Amino acid sequence: MDKLRRVLAGQEDEDQGGLTEVLDATTLSYSTRIKCFLVCFACGIFCSILGTALLFLPNGMPLFAVFYTVGNAAALFSTCFLMGPLKQLKRMFEPTRLVATCVMLLCLALTLCSVFWWQKNGLAILFCILQFLAMTWYSISYIPFARDAVMKCFTTCLS
């Protein structure tokens, strides 16, 4: 009966399994998490820059798409070190970030599809540009009032 009362009151504290506890637990020290974030983020930036440089090689488009996409994914994954994977996933799919997250993840996949399956290089570049824009929009959603400031800036410039 007590369990029913807790559930109805919204105080259910049932064990959700060991995986949830492991993923929520922060076993790394603060300095270690910052170092891992910086290393993973730097690797992501390096891969993106390397991919951009490989674009100018003959038949470098597949390498560009792979390195650029892996770089963006690594940069996105790096934030898991700061707040933990589950909290990161929850924040990614909050209503304020949902569209940017879905566009970003979709463009990550479509970039690779356009190079390897459809073999459309122009489409791959378009999806890389959309990756960049979606990642930027997603990133500034963590800064208070940054989206409003960007929107106001563009509105002022365009009118």
Buried (B, 14 or more C-beta within 10 A) or exposed (E): EEEEEEEEEEEEEEEEEEEEEEBEEEEEEEEEBEEBBEEBBEBBBEBBEBBBEBBEEEEBBBBBBBBBBBBBBBBBBBBBBBBBBBBBEEBBEEEEBEEBBEBBBBBBEBBBBBBEEEEBBEBBBBBBEBBBBBBEBBBBBEEEEEBEEBEEEEEEEEE
